[in-house]
Amino acid sequence: MAKKIEKRIVDFSVHQSDTPANEPEKQIEQESLESNVIHMHESVARPEMLLGSTYKIKTPLSDHALYVTINDIVLNEGTEHEIRRPFEVFINSKNMTHFQWVVALTRVISAVFRKGGDVTFLVDELKAVFDPQGGYFKKGGQFMPSLVAEIGYAIESHMKMIGLLKEESLSPERQALINQKRREAESHTQETRKTNTDASFPPNSELCQLCFTKAVVLLDGCMTCLNCGDSKCG
């Protein structure tokens, strides 16, 4: 829009831009650097050597443990954009009973890893798988709904280790309350064992599907309930 000047011009000055003169050059340089940043995608070639971690899974479902190995790839190594991402997963065991679905699971998970993007959703999907037989308890009393879910927990631990997932920490007040409740529970358990003979089952016993008592143990190669006598071998 044109503006008519009705008074004499007695002085003038050049308006300076708020943006420094070299700012466009810096912006171009930054865009160039970002364009060279390698992101995880299917076309990323597998290096000759990958960093990896192996997690042992021992369940009461088998005499043999499972070993979950997760290999990571380091992208943009030596730069400010360096990041470590899971690239592939392998599961090995002497027990070949579940060989087919284990191989299928590892291939699907590895394909999702190499696809890129947010792969943390795999943890929630695997942990949500439930065994029709009811799952099992780990040492310490942690319940595992299925073997697939425990594989999900192993992957979750690995993602937390490499910084892909954040470790959820409790507040000091909450932690103090939990410690107090734990001491009360341990005291109650010791008193119960003195007066209750039913508390004499081994601590690693499984839950019986017939009497719903945590008293199933492996006897002579067969899972047997010490409470009602139910046995998988008939």
Biotite code that builds the C-alpha atoms (Angstrom):
import biotite.structure as struc

atoms = struc.array([
    struc.Atom([0.000, 0.000, 0.000], chain_id="A", res_id=1, res_name="MET", atom_name="CA", element="C"),
    struc.Atom([1.479, 3.367, -1.066], chain_id="A", res_id=2, res_name="ALA", atom_name="CA", element="C"),
    struc.Atom([1.741, 6.150, 1.506], chain_id="A", res_id=3, res_name="LYS", atom_name="CA", element="C"),
    struc.Atom([1.954, 9.839, 0.526], chain_id="A", res_id=4, res_name="LYS", atom_name="CA", element="C"),
    struc.Atom([4.662, 11.862, 2.304], chain_id="A", res_id=5, res_name="ILE", atom_name="CA", element="C"),
    struc.Atom([3.415, 15.403, 2.897], chain_id="A", res_id=6, res_name="GLU", atom_name="CA", element="C"),
    struc.Atom([6.403, 16.708, 4.954], chain_id="A", res_id=7, res_name="LYS", atom_name="CA", element="C"),
    struc.Atom([10.036, 17.264, 4.001], chain_id="A", res_id=8, res_name="ARG", atom_name="CA", element="C"),
    struc.Atom([12.433, 14.378, 4.630], chain_id="A", res_id=9, res_name="ILE", atom_name="CA", element="C"),
    struc.Atom([15.068, 15.647, 7.036], chain_id="A", res_id=10, res_name="VAL", atom_name="CA", element="C"),
    struc.Atom([16.683, 12.328, 8.037], chain_id="A", res_id=11, res_name="ASP", atom_name="CA", element="C"),
    struc.Atom([16.569, 8.630, 7.299], chain_id="A", res_id=12, res_name="PHE", atom_name="CA", element="C"),
    struc.Atom([18.031, 5.339, 8.572], chain_id="A", res_id=13, res_name="SER", atom_name="CA", element="C"),
    struc.Atom([18.248, 1.770, 7.318], chain_id="A", res_id=14, res_name="VAL", atom_name="CA", element="C"),
    struc.Atom([16.061, -0.655, 9.250], chain_id="A", res_id=15, res_name="HIS", atom_name="CA", element="C"),
    struc.Atom([18.127, -3.564, 10.572], chain_id="A", res_id=16, res_name="GLN", atom_name="CA", element="C"),
    struc.Atom([16.536, -7.026, 10.534], chain_id="A", res_id=17, res_name="SER", atom_name="CA", element="C"),
    struc.Atom([16.250, -8.866, 13.869], chain_id="A", res_id=18, res_name="ASP", atom_name="CA", element="C"),
    struc.Atom([17.748, -11.903, 12.199], chain_id="A", res_id=19, res_name="THR", atom_name="CA", element="C"),
    struc.Atom([21.577, -11.863, 11.946], chain_id="A", res_id=20, res_name="PRO", atom_name="CA", element="C"),
    struc.Atom([23.023, -11.783, 8.466], chain_id="A", res_id=21, res_name="ALA", atom_name="CA", element="C"),
    struc.Atom([24.623, -15.208, 8.866], chain_id="A", res_id=22, res_name="ASN", atom_name="CA", element="C"),
    struc.Atom([21.445, -16.844, 10.207], chain_id="A", res_id=23, res_name="GLU", atom_name="CA", element="C"),
    struc.Atom([20.324, -18.148, 6.774], chain_id="A", res_id=24, res_name="PRO", atom_name="CA", element="C"),
    struc.Atom([23.746, -19.769, 6.327], chain_id="A", res_id=25, res_name="GLU", atom_name="CA", element="C"),
    struc.Atom([23.490, -21.442, 9.744], chain_id="A", res_id=26, res_name="LYS", atom_name="CA", element="C"),
    struc.Atom([20.004, -22.657, 8.935], chain_id="A", res_id=27, res_name="GLN", atom_name="CA", element="C"),
    struc.Atom([21.167, -24.134, 5.632], chain_id="A", res_id=28, res_name="ILE", atom_name="CA", element="C"),
    struc.Atom([24.105, -25.810, 7.404], chain_id="A", res_id=29, res_name="GLU", atom_name="CA", element="C"),
    struc.Atom([21.797, -27.259, 10.085], chain_id="A", res_id=30, res_name="GLN", atom_name="CA", element="C"),
    struc.Atom([19.399, -28.611, 7.457], chain_id="A", res_id=31, res_name="GLU", atom_name="CA", element="C"),
    struc.Atom([22.335, -30.179, 5.638], chain_id="A", res_id=32, res_name="SER", atom_name="CA", element="C"),
    struc.Atom([23.509, -31.910, 8.813], chain_id="A", res_id=33, res_name="LEU", atom_name="CA", element="C"),
    struc.Atom([20.007, -33.164, 9.609], chain_id="A", res_id=34, res_name="GLU", atom_name="CA", element="C"),
    struc.Atom([19.667, -34.537, 6.090], chain_id="A", res_id=35, res_name="SER", atom_name="CA", element="C"),
    struc.Atom([22.760, -36.679, 6.736], chain_id="A", res_id=36, res_name="ASN", atom_name="CA", element="C"),
    struc.Atom([21.329, -38.167, 9.957], chain_id="A", res_id=37, res_name="VAL", atom_name="CA", element="C"),
    struc.Atom([20.596, -41.866, 9.514], chain_id="A", res_id=38, res_name="ILE", atom_name="CA", element="C"),
    struc.Atom([17.263, -43.043, 10.893], chain_id="A", res_id=39, res_name="HIS", atom_name="CA", element="C"),
    struc.Atom([16.248, -46.647, 11.444], chain_id="A", res_id=40, res_name="MET", atom_name="CA", element="C"),
    struc.Atom([14.518, -48.136, 8.384], chain_id="A", res_id=41, res_name="HIS", atom_name="CA", element="C"),
    struc.Atom([14.401, -51.336, 6.354], chain_id="A", res_id=42, res_name="GLU", atom_name="CA", element="C"),
    struc.Atom([17.217, -50.284, 4.026], chain_id="A", res_id=43, res_name="SER", atom_name="CA", element="C"),
    struc.Atom([19.837, -49.922, 6.779], chain_id="A", res_id=44, res_name="VAL", atom_name="CA", element="C"),
    struc.Atom([22.494, -52.530, 6.056], chain_id="A", res_id=45, res_name="ALA", atom_name="CA", element="C"),
    struc.Atom([23.506, -54.918, 8.806], chain_id="A", res_id=46, res_name="ARG", atom_name="CA", element="C"),
    struc.Atom([27.091, -54.276, 9.990], chain_id="A", res_id=47, res_name="PRO", atom_name="CA", element="C"),
    struc.Atom([29.556, -57.123, 10.328], chain_id="A", res_id=48, res_name="GLU", atom_name="CA", element="C"),
    struc.Atom([29.431, -56.814, 14.134], chain_id="A", res_id=49, res_name="MET", atom_name="CA", element="C"),
    struc.Atom([26.542, -55.835, 16.413], chain_id="A", res_id=50, res_name="LEU", atom_name="CA", element="C"),
    struc.Atom([26.429, -55.172, 20.145], chain_id="A", res_id=51, res_name="LEU", atom_name="CA", element="C"),
    struc.Atom([24.183, -57.597, 21.983], chain_id="A", res_id=52, res_name="GLY", atom_name="CA", element="C"),
    struc.Atom([22.874, -58.780, 25.342], chain_id="A", res_id=53, res_name="SER", atom_name="CA", element="C"),
    struc.Atom([21.564, -62.209, 26.322], chain_id="A", res_id=54, res_name="THR", atom_name="CA", element="C"),
    struc.Atom([18.805, -62.742, 28.898], chain_id="A", res_id=55, res_name="TYR", atom_name="CA", element="C"),
    struc.Atom([18.161, -66.087, 30.585], chain_id="A", res_id=56, res_name="LYS", atom_name="CA", element="C"),
    struc.Atom([14.530, -67.147, 31.078], chain_id="A", res_id=57, res_name="ILE", atom_name="CA", element="C"),
    struc.Atom([13.975, -70.125, 33.394], chain_id="A", res_id=58, res_name="LYS", atom_name="CA", element="C"),
    struc.Atom([10.374, -71.210, 33.779], chain_id="A", res_id=59, res_name="THR", atom_name="CA", element="C"),
    struc.Atom([8.705, -74.124, 35.604], chain_id="A", res_id=60, res_name="PRO", atom_name="CA", element="C"),
    struc.Atom([7.208, -75.136, 32.259], chain_id="A", res_id=61, res_name="LEU", atom_name="CA", element="C"),
    struc.Atom([10.466, -76.711, 31.111], chain_id="A", res_id=62, res_name="SER", atom_name="CA", element="C"),
    struc.Atom([13.633, -78.204, 32.541], chain_id="A", res_id=63, res_name="ASP", atom_name="CA", element="C"),
    struc.Atom([15.660, -76.162, 30.064], chain_id="A", res_id=64, res_name="HIS", atom_name="CA", element="C"),
    struc.Atom([16.064, -72.383, 30.080], chain_id="A", res_id=65, res_name="ALA", atom_name="CA", element="C"),
    struc.Atom([15.496, -70.047, 27.171], chain_id="A", res_id=66, res_name="LEU", atom_name="CA", element="C"),
    struc.Atom([18.191, -67.583, 26.171], chain_id="A", res_id=67, res_name="TYR", atom_name="CA", element="C"),
    struc.Atom([16.955, -64.381, 24.514], chain_id="A", res_id=68, res_name="VAL", atom_name="CA", element="C"),
    struc.Atom([19.687, -62.501, 22.634], chain_id="A", res_id=69, res_name="THR", atom_name="CA", element="C"),
    struc.Atom([18.983, -58.971, 21.400], chain_id="A", res_id=70, res_name="ILE", atom_name="CA", element="C"),
    struc.Atom([21.512, -57.345, 19.064], chain_id="A", res_id=71, res_name="ASN", atom_name="CA", element="C"),
    struc.Atom([21.634, -53.559, 18.668], chain_id="A", res_id=72, res_name="ASP", atom_name="CA", element="C"),
    struc.Atom([22.825, -51.291, 15.890], chain_id="A", res_id=73, res_name="ILE", atom_name="CA", element="C"),
    struc.Atom([24.502, -47.940, 16.639], chain_id="A", res_id=74, res_name="VAL", atom_name="CA", element="C"),
    struc.Atom([23.368, -45.214, 14.215], chain_id="A", res_id=75, res_name="LEU", atom_name="CA", element="C"),
    struc.Atom([25.322, -41.981, 13.567], chain_id="A", res_id=76, res_name="ASN", atom_name="CA", element="C"),
    struc.Atom([28.195, -43.210, 15.723], chain_id="A", res_id=77, res_name="GLU", atom_name="CA", element="C"),
    struc.Atom([30.492, -40.485, 17.028], chain_id="A", res_id=78, res_name="GLY", atom_name="CA", element="C"),
    struc.Atom([28.026, -37.643, 16.405], chain_id="A", res_id=79, res_name="THR", atom_name="CA", element="C"),
    struc.Atom([25.515, -35.800, 18.577], chain_id="A", res_id=80, res_name="GLU", atom_name="CA", element="C"),
    struc.Atom([22.801, -37.846, 16.866], chain_id="A", res_id=81, res_name="HIS", atom_name="CA", element="C"),
    struc.Atom([24.259, -41.201, 17.966], chain_id="A", res_id=82, res_name="GLU", atom_name="CA", element="C"),
    struc.Atom([21.541, -43.623, 19.012], chain_id="A", res_id=83, res_name="ILE", atom_name="CA", element="C"),
    struc.Atom([21.433, -47.326, 19.844], chain_id="A", res_id=84, res_name="ARG", atom_name="CA", element="C"),
    struc.Atom([18.434, -49.244, 18.531], chain_id="A", res_id=85, res_name="ARG", atom_name="CA", element="C"),
    struc.Atom([17.490, -52.969, 18.684], chain_id="A", res_id=86, res_name="PRO", atom_name="CA", element="C"),
    struc.Atom([18.107, -54.645, 15.327], chain_id="A", res_id=87, res_name="PHE", atom_name="CA", element="C"),
    struc.Atom([17.414, -58.371, 15.720], chain_id="A", res_id=88, res_name="GLU", atom_name="CA", element="C"),
    struc.Atom([16.491, -61.000, 18.318], chain_id="A", res_id=89, res_name="VAL", atom_name="CA", element="C"),
    struc.Atom([17.313, -64.697, 18.694], chain_id="A", res_id=90, res_name="PHE", atom_name="CA", element="C"),
    struc.Atom([15.923, -67.271, 21.135], chain_id="A", res_id=91, res_name="ILE", atom_name="CA", element="C"),
    struc.Atom([17.796, -70.497, 21.846], chain_id="A", res_id=92, res_name="ASN", atom_name="CA", element="C"),
    struc.Atom([17.020, -73.470, 24.081], chain_id="A", res_id=93, res_name="SER", atom_name="CA", element="C"),
    struc.Atom([17.659, -77.193, 24.372], chain_id="A", res_id=94, res_name="LYS", atom_name="CA", element="C"),
    struc.Atom([13.899, -77.660, 24.519], chain_id="A", res_id=95, res_name="ASN", atom_name="CA", element="C"),
    struc.Atom([12.691, -77.938, 20.900], chain_id="A", res_id=96, res_name="MET", atom_name="CA", element="C"),
    struc.Atom([8.998, -78.336, 21.772], chain_id="A", res_id=97, res_name="THR", atom_name="CA", element="C"),
    struc.Atom([8.125, -74.773, 20.795], chain_id="A", res_id=98, res_name="HIS", atom_name="CA", element="C"),
    struc.Atom([10.718, -74.450, 18.026], chain_id="A", res_id=99, res_name="PHE", atom_name="CA", element="C"),
    struc.Atom([8.336, -73.393, 15.241], chain_id="A", res_id=100, res_name="GLN", atom_name="CA", element="C"),
    struc.Atom([6.527, -70.562, 17.011], chain_id="A", res_id=101, res_name="TRP", atom_name="CA", element="C"),
    struc.Atom([9.748, -69.355, 18.648], chain_id="A", res_id=102, res_name="VAL", atom_name="CA", element="C"),
    struc.Atom([11.427, -68.991, 15.236], chain_id="A", res_id=103, res_name="VAL", atom_name="CA", element="C"),
    struc.Atom([8.328, -67.253, 13.847], chain_id="A", res_id=104, res_name="ALA", atom_name="CA", element="C"),
    struc.Atom([8.212, -64.878, 16.819], chain_id="A", res_id=105, res_name="LEU", atom_name="CA", element="C"),
    struc.Atom([11.875, -63.901, 16.532], chain_id="A", res_id=106, res_name="THR", atom_name="CA", element="C"),
    struc.Atom([11.552, -63.211, 12.806], chain_id="A", res_id=107, res_name="ARG", atom_name="CA", element="C"),
    struc.Atom([8.488, -61.019, 13.264], chain_id="A", res_id=108, res_name="VAL", atom_name="CA", element="C"),
    struc.Atom([10.061, -59.058, 16.143], chain_id="A", res_id=109, res_name="ILE", atom_name="CA", element="C"),
    struc.Atom([13.310, -58.580, 14.194], chain_id="A", res_id=110, res_name="SER", atom_name="CA", element="C"),
    struc.Atom([11.347, -57.327, 11.182], chain_id="A", res_id=111, res_name="ALA", atom_name="CA", element="C"),
    struc.Atom([9.537, -54.783, 13.360], chain_id="A", res_id=112, res_name="VAL", atom_name="CA", element="C"),
    struc.Atom([12.872, -53.639, 14.841], chain_id="A", res_id=113, res_name="PHE", atom_name="CA", element="C"),
    struc.Atom([14.329, -53.031, 11.378], chain_id="A", res_id=114, res_name="ARG", atom_name="CA", element="C"),
    struc.Atom([11.186, -51.243, 10.213], chain_id="A", res_id=115, res_name="LYS", atom_name="CA", element="C"),
    struc.Atom([12.068, -48.302, 12.446], chain_id="A", res_id=116, res_name="GLY", atom_name="CA", element="C"),
    struc.Atom([9.843, -45.821, 14.222], chain_id="A", res_id=117, res_name="GLY", atom_name="CA", element="C"),
    struc.Atom([8.478, -46.412, 17.705], chain_id="A", res_id=118, res_name="ASP", atom_name="CA", element="C"),
    struc.Atom([8.965, -50.134, 18.418], chain_id="A", res_id=119, res_name="VAL", atom_name="CA", element="C"),
    struc.Atom([8.284, -49.930, 22.157], chain_id="A", res_id=120, res_name="THR", atom_name="CA", element="C"),
    struc.Atom([4.674, -51.001, 21.569], chain_id="A", res_id=121, res_name="PHE", atom_name="CA", element="C"),
    struc.Atom([5.975, -54.577, 21.148], chain_id="A", res_id=122, res_name="LEU", atom_name="CA", element="C"),
    struc.Atom([6.571, -54.778, 24.896], chain_id="A", res_id=123, res_name="VAL", atom_name="CA", element="C"),
    struc.Atom([2.928, -54.134, 25.789], chain_id="A", res_id=124, res_name="ASP", atom_name="CA", element="C"),
    struc.Atom([1.684, -56.489, 23.060], chain_id="A", res_id=125, res_name="GLU", atom_name="CA", element="C"),
    struc.Atom([3.863, -59.389, 24.236], chain_id="A", res_id=126, res_name="LEU", atom_name="CA", element="C"),
    struc.Atom([3.148, -58.825, 27.934], chain_id="A", res_id=127, res_name="LYS", atom_name="CA", element="C"),
    struc.Atom([-0.592, -58.967, 27.196], chain_id="A", res_id=128, res_name="ALA", atom_name="CA", element="C"),
    struc.Atom([-0.439, -62.590, 25.909], chain_id="A", res_id=129, res_name="VAL", atom_name="CA", element="C"),
    struc.Atom([-2.051, -65.037, 28.360], chain_id="A", res_id=130, res_name="PHE", atom_name="CA", element="C"),
    struc.Atom([-1.533, -68.790, 28.516], chain_id="A", res_id=131, res_name="ASP", atom_name="CA", element="C"),
    struc.Atom([-4.803, -70.822, 28.501], chain_id="A", res_id=132, res_name="PRO", atom_name="CA", element="C"),
    struc.Atom([-3.224, -73.001, 31.205], chain_id="A", res_id=133, res_name="GLN", atom_name="CA", element="C"),
    struc.Atom([-3.043, -70.036, 33.595], chain_id="A", res_id=134, res_name="GLY", atom_name="CA", element="C"),
    struc.Atom([0.587, -68.903, 33.482], chain_id="A", res_id=135, res_name="GLY", atom_name="CA", element="C"),
    struc.Atom([3.096, -69.393, 36.293], chain_id="A", res_id=136, res_name="TYR", atom_name="CA", element="C"),
    struc.Atom([4.880, -67.682, 39.165], chain_id="A", res_id=137, res_name="PHE", atom_name="CA", element="C"),
    struc.Atom([8.513, -66.647, 39.059], chain_id="A", res_id=138, res_name="LYS", atom_name="CA", element="C"),
    struc.Atom([10.871, -66.607, 42.014], chain_id="A", res_id=139, res_name="LYS", atom_name="CA", element="C"),
    struc.Atom([9.857, -63.802, 44.308], chain_id="A", res_id=140, res_name="GLY", atom_name="CA", element="C"),
    struc.Atom([6.153, -64.281, 43.614], chain_id="A", res_id=141, res_name="GLY", atom_name="CA", element="C"),
    struc.Atom([5.915, -62.419, 40.281], chain_id="A", res_id=142, res_name="GLN", atom_name="CA", element="C"),
    struc.Atom([3.155, -63.884, 38.126], chain_id="A", res_id=143, res_name="PHE", atom_name="CA", element="C"),
    struc.Atom([3.821, -64.442, 34.442], chain_id="A", res_id=144, res_name="MET", atom_name="CA", element="C"),
    struc.Atom([0.697, -64.894, 32.303], chain_id="A", res_id=145, res_name="PRO", atom_name="CA", element="C"),
    struc.Atom([2.666, -66.758, 29.627], chain_id="A", res_id=146, res_name="SER", atom_name="CA", element="C"),
    struc.Atom([6.115, -67.565, 28.276], chain_id="A", res_id=147, res_name="LEU", atom_name="CA", element="C"),
    struc.Atom([5.569, -64.988, 25.519], chain_id="A", res_id=148, res_name="VAL", atom_name="CA", element="C"),
    struc.Atom([4.875, -62.373, 28.201], chain_id="A", res_id=149, res_name="ALA", atom_name="CA", element="C"),
    struc.Atom([8.185, -63.162, 29.912], chain_id="A", res_id=150, res_name="GLU", atom_name="CA", element="C"),
    struc.Atom([9.964, -62.672, 26.585], chain_id="A", res_id=151, res_name="ILE", atom_name="CA", element="C"),
    struc.Atom([8.232, -59.285, 26.468], chain_id="A", res_id=152, res_name="GLY", atom_name="CA", element="C"),
    struc.Atom([9.600, -58.464, 29.937], chain_id="A", res_id=153, res_name="TYR", atom_name="CA", element="C"),
    struc.Atom([13.109, -59.390, 28.747], chain_id="A", res_id=154, res_name="ALA", atom_name="CA", element="C"),
    struc.Atom([12.776, -57.043, 25.756], chain_id="A", res_id=155, res_name="ILE", atom_name="CA", element="C"),
    struc.Atom([11.453, -54.329, 28.071], chain_id="A", res_id=156, res_name="GLU", atom_name="CA", element="C"),
    struc.Atom([14.513, -54.685, 30.326], chain_id="A", res_id=157, res_name="SER", atom_name="CA", element="C"),
    struc.Atom([16.775, -54.376, 27.300], chain_id="A", res_id=158, res_name="HIS", atom_name="CA", element="C"),
    struc.Atom([14.993, -51.276, 26.001], chain_id="A", res_id=159, res_name="MET", atom_name="CA", element="C"),
    struc.Atom([15.369, -49.646, 29.414], chain_id="A", res_id=160, res_name="LYS", atom_name="CA", element="C"),
    struc.Atom([19.053, -50.550, 29.442], chain_id="A", res_id=161, res_name="MET", atom_name="CA", element="C"),
    struc.Atom([19.757, -48.825, 26.102], chain_id="A", res_id=162, res_name="ILE", atom_name="CA", element="C"),
    struc.Atom([17.581, -45.820, 26.999], chain_id="A", res_id=163, res_name="GLY", atom_name="CA", element="C"),
    struc.Atom([14.729, -46.517, 24.577], chain_id="A", res_id=164, res_name="LEU", atom_name="CA", element="C"),
    struc.Atom([12.302, -46.804, 27.503], chain_id="A", res_id=165, res_name="LEU", atom_name="CA", element="C"),
    struc.Atom([12.437, -44.702, 30.654], chain_id="A", res_id=166, res_name="LYS", atom_name="CA", element="C"),
    struc.Atom([12.784, -46.411, 34.011], chain_id="A", res_id=167, res_name="GLU", atom_name="CA", element="C"),
    struc.Atom([9.741, -45.670, 36.145], chain_id="A", res_id=168, res_name="GLU", atom_name="CA", element="C"),
    struc.Atom([10.820, -44.752, 39.663], chain_id="A", res_id=169, res_name="SER", atom_name="CA", element="C"),
    struc.Atom([8.709, -44.417, 42.797], chain_id="A", res_id=170, res_name="LEU", atom_name="CA", element="C"),
    struc.Atom([8.677, -41.340, 44.983], chain_id="A", res_id=171, res_name="SER", atom_name="CA", element="C"),
    struc.Atom([10.599, -41.619, 48.303], chain_id="A", res_id=172, res_name="PRO", atom_name="CA", element="C"),
    struc.Atom([7.302, -41.492, 50.251], chain_id="A", res_id=173, res_name="GLU", atom_name="CA", element="C"),
    struc.Atom([5.779, -44.283, 48.159], chain_id="A", res_id=174, res_name="ARG", atom_name="CA", element="C"),
    struc.Atom([8.932, -46.399, 48.457], chain_id="A", res_id=175, res_name="GLN", atom_name="CA", element="C"),
    struc.Atom([8.960, -45.938, 52.265], chain_id="A", res_id=176, res_name="ALA", atom_name="CA", element="C"),
    struc.Atom([5.325, -47.073, 52.456], chain_id="A", res_id=177, res_name="LEU", atom_name="CA", element="C"),
    struc.Atom([6.051, -50.150, 50.346], chain_id="A", res_id=178, res_name="ILE", atom_name="CA", element="C"),
    struc.Atom([9.031, -51.061, 52.534], chain_id="A", res_id=179, res_name="ASN", atom_name="CA", element="C"),
    struc.Atom([6.864, -50.763, 55.645], chain_id="A", res_id=180, res_name="GLN", atom_name="CA", element="C"),
    struc.Atom([4.145, -52.994, 54.169], chain_id="A", res_id=181, res_name="LYS", atom_name="CA", element="C"),
    struc.Atom([6.770, -55.528, 53.104], chain_id="A", res_id=182, res_name="ARG", atom_name="CA", element="C"),
    struc.Atom([8.176, -55.763, 56.637], chain_id="A", res_id=183, res_name="ARG", atom_name="CA", element="C"),
    struc.Atom([4.655, -56.266, 58.014], chain_id="A", res_id=184, res_name="GLU", atom_name="CA", element="C"),
    struc.Atom([3.959, -58.998, 55.441], chain_id="A", res_id=185, res_name="ALA", atom_name="CA", element="C"),
    struc.Atom([7.220, -60.825, 56.212], chain_id="A", res_id=186, res_name="GLU", atom_name="CA", element="C"),
    struc.Atom([6.451, -60.701, 59.932], chain_id="A", res_id=187, res_name="SER", atom_name="CA", element="C"),
    struc.Atom([2.951, -62.080, 59.312], chain_id="A", res_id=188, res_name="HIS", atom_name="CA", element="C"),
    struc.Atom([4.358, -64.850, 57.108], chain_id="A", res_id=189, res_name="THR", atom_name="CA", element="C"),
    struc.Atom([6.778, -65.979, 59.810], chain_id="A", res_id=190, res_name="GLN", atom_name="CA", element="C"),
    struc.Atom([3.955, -66.151, 62.364], chain_id="A", res_id=191, res_name="GLU", atom_name="CA", element="C"),
    struc.Atom([1.747, -68.057, 59.933], chain_id="A", res_id=192, res_name="THR", atom_name="CA", element="C"),
    struc.Atom([4.385, -70.688, 59.283], chain_id="A", res_id=193, res_name="ARG", atom_name="CA", element="C"),
    struc.Atom([4.603, -71.425, 63.015], chain_id="A", res_id=194, res_name="LYS", atom_name="CA", element="C"),
    struc.Atom([0.884, -72.236, 63.273], chain_id="A", res_id=195, res_name="THR", atom_name="CA", element="C"),
    struc.Atom([-0.126, -73.333, 59.772], chain_id="A", res_id=196, res_name="ASN", atom_name="CA", element="C"),
    struc.Atom([1.227, -76.557, 58.306], chain_id="A", res_id=197, res_name="THR", atom_name="CA", element="C"),
    struc.Atom([-0.255, -75.679, 54.892], chain_id="A", res_id=198, res_name="ASP", atom_name="CA", element="C"),
    struc.Atom([2.507, -73.101, 54.464], chain_id="A", res_id=199, res_name="ALA", atom_name="CA", element="C"),
    struc.Atom([5.112, -75.884, 54.145], chain_id="A", res_id=200, res_name="SER", atom_name="CA", element="C"),
    struc.Atom([4.887, -76.130, 50.332], chain_id="A", res_id=201, res_name="PHE", atom_name="CA", element="C"),
    struc.Atom([8.069, -75.247, 48.448], chain_id="A", res_id=202, res_name="PRO", atom_name="CA", element="C"),
    struc.Atom([8.314, -71.509, 47.640], chain_id="A", res_id=203, res_name="PRO", atom_name="CA", element="C"),
    struc.Atom([8.721, -72.229, 43.912], chain_id="A", res_id=204, res_name="ASN", atom_name="CA", element="C"),
    struc.Atom([5.497, -74.258, 43.681], chain_id="A", res_id=205, res_name="SER", atom_name="CA", element="C"),
    struc.Atom([3.048, -73.556, 40.856], chain_id="A", res_id=206, res_name="GLU", atom_name="CA", element="C"),
    struc.Atom([-0.679, -72.925, 41.091], chain_id="A", res_id=207, res_name="LEU", atom_name="CA", element="C"),
    struc.Atom([-2.780, -76.083, 40.891], chain_id="A", res_id=208, res_name="CYS", atom_name="CA", element="C"),
    struc.Atom([-5.597, -75.826, 38.346], chain_id="A", res_id=209, res_name="GLN", atom_name="CA", element="C"),
    struc.Atom([-7.731, -78.306, 40.338], chain_id="A", res_id=210, res_name="LEU", atom_name="CA", element="C"),
    struc.Atom([-7.554, -77.060, 43.957], chain_id="A", res_id=211, res_name="CYS", atom_name="CA", element="C"),
    struc.Atom([-6.091, -73.608, 43.131], chain_id="A", res_id=212, res_name="PHE", atom_name="CA", element="C"),
    struc.Atom([-3.335, -74.038, 45.707], chain_id="A", res_id=213, res_name="THR", atom_name="CA", element="C"),
    struc.Atom([0.242, -72.958, 44.967], chain_id="A", res_id=214, res_name="LYS", atom_name="CA", element="C"),
    struc.Atom([1.583, -76.460, 45.606], chain_id="A", res_id=215, res_name="ALA", atom_name="CA", element="C"),
    struc.Atom([2.480, -78.025, 42.236], chain_id="A", res_id=216, res_name="VAL", atom_name="CA", element="C"),
    struc.Atom([6.075, -79.265, 41.961], chain_id="A", res_id=217, res_name="VAL", atom_name="CA", element="C"),
    struc.Atom([8.074, -81.482, 39.609], chain_id="A", res_id=218, res_name="LEU", atom_name="CA", element="C"),
    struc.Atom([8.246, -85.029, 40.999], chain_id="A", res_id=219, res_name="LEU", atom_name="CA", element="C"),
    struc.Atom([9.880, -87.852, 39.022], chain_id="A", res_id=220, res_name="ASP", atom_name="CA", element="C"),
    struc.Atom([9.528, -85.873, 35.813], chain_id="A", res_id=221, res_name="GLY", atom_name="CA", element="C"),
    struc.Atom([5.845, -85.089, 36.347], chain_id="A", res_id=222, res_name="CYS", atom_name="CA", element="C"),
    struc.Atom([4.090, -81.978, 37.663], chain_id="A", res_id=223, res_name="MET", atom_name="CA", element="C"),
    struc.Atom([2.254, -83.060, 40.845], chain_id="A", res_id=224, res_name="THR", atom_name="CA", element="C"),
    struc.Atom([0.171, -81.128, 43.369], chain_id="A", res_id=225, res_name="CYS", atom_name="CA", element="C"),
    struc.Atom([1.259, -81.685, 46.975], chain_id="A", res_id=226, res_name="LEU", atom_name="CA", element="C"),
    struc.Atom([-2.122, -80.503, 48.243], chain_id="A", res_id=227, res_name="ASN", atom_name="CA", element="C"),
    struc.Atom([-4.719, -82.544, 46.324], chain_id="A", res_id=228, res_name="CYS", atom_name="CA", element="C"),
    struc.Atom([-2.455, -85.035, 44.543], chain_id="A", res_id=229, res_name="GLY", atom_name="CA", element="C"),
    struc.Atom([-3.459, -84.024, 40.994], chain_id="A", res_id=230, res_name="ASP", atom_name="CA", element="C"),
    struc.Atom([-0.839, -85.094, 38.480], chain_id="A", res_id=231, res_name="SER", atom_name="CA", element="C"),
    struc.Atom([-0.197, -84.314, 34.821], chain_id="A", res_id=232, res_name="LYS", atom_name="CA", element="C"),
    struc.Atom([0.716, -87.975, 34.294], chain_id="A", res_id=233, res_name="CYS", atom_name="CA", element="C"),
    struc.Atom([-2.671, -89.247, 35.461], chain_id="A", res_id=234, res_name="GLY", atom_name="CA", element="C"),
])
